[in-house]
């Protein structure tokens, strides 16, 4: 039974974690070997790695709460992964220590303000108004007469011939 818990953990969580981290770490290793590594790249990779580690730790905590064999699986996983994660963190810290940071770390202000929902809507419309209009349109289609009603799945046909209303077109 323990093998099932281990297999499930490895296939569902651990292997995908390793694949995602490899997409972060491997390109940096190649750039490090070529001498083309930049401070900003290492910072970004470090941020991505920490996000992946945080997600893995959340998954581990959840899986561990199942108790029994699942808890034993996570204990073994942590014994295996913790030294690897520590090595990745140390490598990134060493990279940041050897590279020179950019002189100006302040981001440029955006050239113009980001549009809000109200900027995108037609004048005089609100989000709630748009939702109400969509609901009215749907009701009209469902109870309308004639061809458009039957085409869109309205109720003018016999129940055996009715089609479901299409949404999201």
Secondary structure, 3 states (H helix, E strand, C coil): CHHHHHHHHHHHHHHHHHHHHHHHHHHHHHHHHHCCCCHHHHHHHHHHHHHHHHHHHHHHHHHHCCCCHHHHHHHHHHHHHHHHHHHHHHHHHHHHHHCCCCCCCCCCCCCCCCCCHHHHCCCCCCHHHHHHHHHHHHHHHHHCCHHHHHHCCCCCCCHHHCCCCCCCC
